Amino acid sequence: MKKPLLLALLSTVLYLPSEPPPRERALINDNRAPAGRLASGVLTLDLEARVATWYPETDSGPSVDVQAFGEVGKRPQIPGPLIRVPAGTTVQLSMRNAIPNTMLVVHGLSRDSIRVASGETQRARFKLDVPGTYYYWGSTSGRRLGNRMHEDAQLTGAIVVDASPRVQPSTPPRDRILVIGLMADTMGGEDVLSREHLLFVINGRTWPHTERLVYAMGDTIRWRVLNTTVDPHPMHLHGAYYRVEATGNGTRDSTFAVDDRPFVNNGYLPPGRTMTLFWTPEHPGNWLFHCHIPEHFSFRGPLGALPSHDASRAHGATNHALQRMSGLVMGVTVRPRNGAASARDDDSRRRQLRLLVRTKPGSTPATPYYGFSIHERGAEPAVDSGPRAGPPIILVRGQPVGITVVNRTEEPTSIHWHGIELESYFDGVAGFSGIEQRLTPVVAQRDSFEARFTPPRAGTFMYHTHVDEERQQRAGLAGMLVVLEPGQKFDPSSDFPVLLSSPSDSVSELTRVLINGSLTPPPLSLRTGVSYRMRFANITTRRSGIQLALSRDGTVTTWTQIAKDGADVPRERRVPTAARVGLTIGDTRDVEFTPTERGEMRLDVLTASSKLLGAIVIHVR
Ligand SMILES: [Cu+2]
């Protein structure tokens, strides 16, 4: 609208604001530059909470006004300014509340929370003594850390206390700090199926706009990952394992003894928890580090809006990674070593399999029903209407394999070999896996793609679609991948895969899981005195809190955990424990047990609050 000329002139002369001044932009904080002034063992830090405009995608993308911490005289940051000091540093803090009409309560700085009314400044003096990873957080809504949803949900900053420089030379830290944040409209929980707005960010940005971390082969990569959200996050690393060095809850951080460090590719990060991890890439190329809950990394609209029904169909997407994922994902690029020879391809020894991906009877476009079949020799197996999960693929450690994924469905797909340490190009993230210009293509309708790898480790892994994950995994595109030691035979009478997935209809999904693709898995027949192995895998789409329990007459028995995520528990650390274990999305776990008495046993699949989701009945003879 045109302003009347006189008013326009007056505005010019008198600088009358014609509209409110634009808010200042929040800086995206990569958590590399510590805040404040450090001198003689004292950090002077003047913080302020203000309202700022946040751009979680790109500098010119959609934006939202939120509350943010900043240093006084500098721009606000999301996440808040990094406090990073050597152990023993005294912090001289001032905290100002520049948000109108609020009571700001800040936790994690000094022993007590700091309450600051609008326009006021509070001071605190405290010492940071214990090395580790922590965070501070504020609220103006009176909510707890994870329950902040809108305006105050980004009032979070990392605190890192480094070992004293007298102990450790003061080289610039090479670790990276990744703060997971969330803005949502409802809190969620086990039974909430869809949240309208759900914006997951890492260091203030959502995928594919999160920072791309670049390393060289042989680098030790060290991350401090902070979950300041209400949701748990199983953090899956593609193509490699990491060691968890420490875990914390924001105010306490515990370092594992060297021998106790979990060795995983899928580490569980509950709400409010932190973990410090490290890994050394052995393969160059592009790798993902992402939450394995599809709702947390599937494609969403601007500012995390639930995409419209049409937009949620991936049929046209050719670049899955960039067009069909968002949220809680980091991309890592590992540069090849100069002059390093690529792995020698020995085709004469390569076992060739075809993995047929086909539409099953009963499939509809709205609720697709797809199946995997393995075709190794002879005629192609017929399409069956059996279990809604792929058959186990049995491979041998050290034996090269070529698995040709043949897509005969009506939508593009791509298969990820979950937990296998392989070349990036075969990792299955269409549009992302690979090196430089050679990126994995999506497997289009009526097309195929040969994944080549040599499993370096015997154990329990998975193969599953990495396209439109929620839809295609529920359609049935997930199975177990078992890698045996050379010379070992797979014995289905003593070795039991137990793959958990989600039913495709939303009513069953509320109360049940599929066990090996079935709501009614057949009972197992065991004999006393025989040792059995069970291989558990959770590829459900929303059941991150699953517990598995083996019991007799209502009493949990004992078993021995022998592997997690495909990596063996060292023999000397294998001890019988109570037969109950958590299995989050993306986890695999192997246990061994020997029945000692005849009778009936049960393997129950339970929610975190012990509601029954499914069971296998076991007859011991
Ligand atoms: Cu998550």
Residues whose N, C-alpha, C, O or C-beta is under 5 A from the ligand:
A	BS01	CU	P232 H233 P234 C291 I293 H296
